[in-house]
Amino acid sequence: MAERLRVAVLGGGRSSEHEVSLRSADSVAAGLDPTRFDAVRITISREGVWTAADGSVVSLTPGQGGPLGCDVVFPALHGPFGEDGTVQGLLEMLAVAYVGSGVLGSAATMDKHVCKVILRSQGIDVARDLLVFPESDRAAAHAHIATALGYPVFVKPARLGSSIGISKVADAAALEAALNLALAHDSKVLVEEFLGGEEVEVSVLGNDPTRLETSVVGQIGYDREWYDYEAKYAPGGSWLDAPAALPAGVAEQIQATARRAFAACACHGMARIDFFCCADRIVLNEINTIPGFTATSYYARMFEASGVAYSDLLTRLIELALERFAAESSLLR
């Protein structure tokens, strides 16, 4: 039997999505095929300390391979300091293969404003918005929102996920509190128009932009006013219909748009791409380059509905990581 590959699964991290990341990492480590992989859990504390399962601190030395002698790293990290290109840059410095997008794709999609600039340049429909900073003129922001966007609106940190720091704002009276909440999480905030369509998602797998694989399209249902943190992570808070019941041709249009967006944003390996399917528009909402891998997460469930089992999906992601690493290592730098 071939020697098993040693896979370091990173969980935790310094972001407010720390707990969700730990659950994703546990699921990944448990789901790896034990006949092919030796899973090693590494937890990154909220202070940024890397520790092994026995509690020892993990040393990271460029030129000496991956952490704990691993062959490939699976970063099951969400949010800043994990999904935004920072850990990816560190792993590049260590010269070790890792699952998912590189520095550029990770950073570009983590910043919702930058991502929308890229998508608009490709003719992909995204929500109208206003960018707000701590030093922004609040009176001017109020006026623009009232005239250009209308209420309700969503106020969200530009570089965070899992619906943390997001508010649905019904009127101008609630706007200041929502802005202050979002700005407590990020110095860059998006105020977006309300889109009342169905929320649908699709999973993307691959490296080569000409041969990307998409899952069936899934439709999200939830028992709250909107798809907030509790709806995403509380047991029974949301549900997935996959494949979604959509008009003829709509699923194919969503899948094609997802592949275009994935390639335009220099993504690799995996992404879950979220859309609003409205009466007269299909609007891309977000690109998640490290989607959740918990028991309730939908990236793997949409591929499962497409005929790809969870363990097989993890194997393919590792194979894509090694493929990309080999290609990058062959280049003269």
C-alpha positions in Angstrom: 0.0 0.0 0.0 1.3 3.5 -0.9 2.4 5.6 2.0 -0.3 7.8 3.4 0.0 11.6 2.9 0.2 13.6 6.0 -2.5 16.4 6.0 -2.4 19.2 8.5 -5.9 20.5 9.1 -5.9 24.1 10.4 -8.8 25.2 12.6 -9.6 28.1 14.9 -7.9 31.3 14.0 -7.9 34.9 15.1 -11.2 36.0 13.6 -14.7 36.1 15.1 -15.5 33.0 13.2 -13.1 31.0 15.4 -15.7 28.6 16.8 -17.2 27.8 13.4 -13.7 27.1 12.0 -13.0 24.6 14.8 -16.2 22.7 13.8 -15.2 22.7 10.1 -11.7 21.5 11.0 -13.1 18.6 13.1 -15.4 17.6 10.3 -12.5 17.7 7.7 -10.1 15.7 9.9 -12.8 13.1 10.6 -13.9 12.9 6.9 -10.5 12.2 5.3 -10.0 8.7 3.9 -7.8 7.0 6.6 -6.3 4.6 4.0 -4.9 7.5 2.0 -4.3 10.3 4.6 -2.9 10.8 8.0 -4.9 13.7 9.5 -3.1 16.0 11.9 -5.1 18.7 13.7 -3.5 22.1 14.3 -5.4 24.7 16.3 -4.7 28.4 15.9 -5.7 30.3 19.0 -7.4 33.6 19.0 -4.0 35.1 19.8 -2.5 33.4 16.7 -0.5 30.6 18.4 -0.4 27.3 16.5 -0.7 24.2 18.7 -0.7 20.5 17.9 -3.3 18.0 19.4 -0.9 17.3 22.3 -0.8 21.0 23.2 2.7 21.6 22.0 3.5 24.8 20.0 4.0 24.2 16.3 7.1 25.7 14.8 7.0 27.1 11.3 10.4 27.3 9.5 10.7 28.3 5.8 12.7 25.7 3.9 11.9 22.8 6.2 8.5 21.7 4.8 5.1 22.1 6.2 4.0 22.2 9.9 4.6 18.9 11.7 6.2 17.5 8.5 2.9 17.5 6.6 2.7 17.0 2.9 -0.3 19.3 2.4 -2.3 21.7 4.5 -6.1 22.0 4.6 -6.9 25.4 6.0 -10.4 25.1 7.4 -10.3 28.7 8.5 -13.0 31.3 8.1 -12.7 35.1 8.0 -9.7 37.4 8.5 -6.3 35.8 9.2 -7.3 32.6 7.4 -9.6 33.1 4.4 -8.1 36.4 3.3 -4.7 35.5 1.9 -2.7 35.9 5.0 -2.3 32.2 5.9 -2.0 31.4 2.2 1.0 33.8 2.0 2.6 32.1 5.0 2.1 28.7 3.4 3.7 30.0 0.2 6.7 31.1 2.2 6.9 27.6 3.8 6.8 26.1 0.3 4.0 23.6 1.2 0.9 22.6 -0.8 -2.4 23.8 0.6 -6.1 23.4 -0.3 -8.0 26.3 -1.8 -7.3 29.6 -3.4 -3.9 31.4 -3.4 -3.1 34.8 -2.0 -4.8 36.9 -4.7 -8.0 34.9 -5.0 -8.4 34.7 -1.2 -7.8 38.4 -0.6 -9.9 39.6 -3.6 -13.0 37.5 -2.6 -12.6 38.2 1.2 -13.1 41.9 0.5 -16.7 42.1 -0.7 -16.1 45.6 -2.2 -13.0 44.5 -4.2 -14.8 41.3 -5.3 -17.7 43.3 -6.6 -15.4 45.6 -8.6 -14.0 42.6 -10.3 -17.4 41.0 -11.0 -18.8 44.3 -12.4 -15.9 44.4 -14.8 -17.0 41.0 -16.1 -20.6 42.1 -16.6 -21.8 40.0 -13.6 -24.7 41.5 -11.8 -24.1 42.4 -8.1 -26.1 44.5 -5.6 -26.0 48.3 -5.7 -24.1 49.6 -2.7 -22.5 52.4 -0.8 -19.1 52.1 0.9 -18.7 53.6 4.4 -15.6 54.2 6.4 -15.2 55.5 10.0 -14.4 58.9 8.6 -17.2 59.0 6.1 -19.8 61.8 6.1 -22.7 60.2 7.8 -25.2 62.8 6.7 -24.2 62.3 3.1 -24.4 58.5 3.5 -27.9 58.8 4.9 -28.9 61.0 1.9 -27.4 58.6 -0.7 -29.0 55.5 0.9 -32.4 57.1 1.0 -32.3 58.3 -2.6 -30.2 55.7 -4.4 -30.8 52.5 -2.5 -34.0 52.9 -0.6 -35.0 50.9 2.5 -34.7 48.3 3.7 -30.9 47.8 3.2 -28.3 45.4 4.5 -25.3 46.8 6.4 -22.3 44.4 6.5 -18.6 44.4 7.3 -16.7 44.2 4.0 -14.2 41.6 5.1 -16.0 39.1 7.4 -18.3 36.1 6.9 -20.9 33.9 8.6 -23.3 36.9 8.8 -21.3 38.4 11.8 -21.8 42.1 12.2 -24.6 42.2 9.6 -27.9 44.0 10.1 -31.1 44.3 8.1 -32.1 48.0 8.4 -35.8 48.8 7.9 -35.5 52.6 8.0 -33.2 55.6 8.5 -33.8 55.5 12.3 -32.0 52.2 12.6 -29.1 53.0 10.3 -26.6 54.5 12.8 -26.7 51.5 15.1 -26.2 49.1 12.2 -23.2 51.2 10.9 -21.6 51.3 14.3 -22.0 47.5 14.7 -20.4 46.8 11.4 -17.6 49.3 11.9 -16.8 47.5 15.2 -15.9 44.5 13.1 -14.3 46.2 10.1 -13.0 49.6 9.1 -14.7 49.1 5.7 -18.5 48.6 5.5 -21.0 48.0 2.7 -24.5 49.2 2.7 -26.4 47.2 0.0 -29.8 47.3 -1.6 -32.3 44.8 -0.4 -32.9 41.9 -2.9 -36.0 40.0 -2.2 -35.4 37.0 -4.4 -34.7 33.4 -3.4 -31.3 32.6 -2.0 -29.5 30.0 -4.0 -25.9 28.6 -3.9 -23.6 26.5 -6.0 -20.3 24.8 -5.2 -17.3 25.0 -7.6 -14.4 22.6 -7.8 -11.2 22.8 -9.8 -8.1 24.7 -10.8 -8.2 25.0 -14.6 -10.7 27.8 -15.5 -11.7 25.9 -18.7 -12.6 22.7 -16.8 -14.3 23.8 -13.6 -16.9 21.6 -12.1 -20.1 22.9 -10.5 -22.6 21.2 -8.3 -26.3 21.2 -8.6 -27.8 24.5 -7.5 -29.2 24.5 -4.0 -32.0 26.7 -2.6 -31.7 27.9 1.0 -34.7 28.0 3.4 -34.7 29.4 6.9 -37.1 30.1 9.7 -35.9 33.6 10.5 -36.4 37.1 8.9 -33.1 36.7 7.0 -30.2 34.2 6.7 -28.3 35.4 9.8 -25.8 33.6 12.0 -28.4 31.6 14.0 -30.1 30.5 10.8 -26.8 29.3 9.4 -25.4 27.4 12.4 -28.3 26.6 14.9 -29.6 23.0 14.3 -32.6 23.2 12.1 -32.2 26.9 11.6 -31.9 26.5 7.8 -32.4 23.8 5.2 -31.2 23.1 1.7 -33.2 21.9 -1.3 -30.8 20.4 -3.8 -31.3 20.5 -6.6 -33.4 23.7 -6.4 -36.7 23.9 -8.1 -35.9 26.6 -10.7 -37.4 27.6 -14.0 -35.9 26.0 -17.1 -32.4 27.3 -17.9 -31.9 29.2 -14.6 -29.8 26.6 -12.9 -27.5 26.4 -15.9 -27.2 30.2 -16.0 -26.3 30.3 -12.3 -23.7 27.5 -12.8 -22.1 29.3 -15.8 -22.0 32.6 -13.9 -20.4 30.9 -10.9 -17.6 29.5 -13.1 -17.0 32.9 -14.7 -16.8 34.5 -11.3 -14.5 31.8 -9.9 -12.1 32.3 -12.8 -12.3 36.1 -12.8 -11.3 36.3 -9.2 -8.3 33.9 -9.6 -9.9 31.3 -7.4 -8.5 27.7 -7.1 -9.7 24.5 -5.6 -13.0 25.3 -4.1 -15.6 28.0 -3.6 -19.2 28.3 -2.6 -20.9 31.0 -4.6 -24.1 32.6 -3.4 -26.8 34.3 -5.5 -30.2 36.0 -5.2 -32.6 34.7 -7.8 -35.0 37.6 -8.4 -37.9 37.9 -10.8 -35.9 39.9 -13.3 -32.2 39.5 -12.1 -29.8 36.8 -11.0 -27.5 38.6 -8.6 -24.2 37.2 -7.3 -24.0 37.9 -3.6 -20.7 36.5 -2.3 -17.8 34.1 -3.1 -16.6 32.0 -0.2 -13.2 30.5 -0.9 -13.2 28.5 2.3 -16.8 27.5 2.8 -18.0 25.8 5.9 -17.4 22.1 6.3 -19.6 21.5 9.4 -22.4 19.0 9.5 -24.8 21.8 8.4 -22.6 23.4 5.8 -23.8 23.3 2.2 -20.7 23.2 0.0 -20.2 19.5 0.5 -24.0 18.8 0.7 -24.5 20.3 -2.8 -21.7 18.1 -4.2 -23.2 15.1 -2.4 -26.5 15.8 -4.2 -24.4 15.8 -7.4 -23.0 12.4 -6.7 -19.7 13.2 -4.9 -19.4 11.8 -1.4 -17.9 13.9 1.4 -14.7 11.8 1.7 -14.2 11.7 -2.1 -14.7 15.5 -2.2 -11.9 16.0 0.4 -9.6 13.7 -1.6 -10.2 15.7 -4.8 -9.5 18.9 -3.0 -6.2 17.6 -1.8 -5.3 16.3 -5.2 -6.1 19.7 -6.6 -3.8 21.3 -4.0 -0.9 19.0 -4.9 -1.6 19.6 -8.7 -1.4 23.3 -8.3 1.7 23.1 -6.0 3.5 21.0 -8.6 2.6 23.5 -11.4 3.7 26.5 -9.3 6.9 24.8 -8.2 7.9 24.2 -11.8 8.0 27.9 -12.6 11.2 29.8 -12.7 11.0 32.6 -10.1 
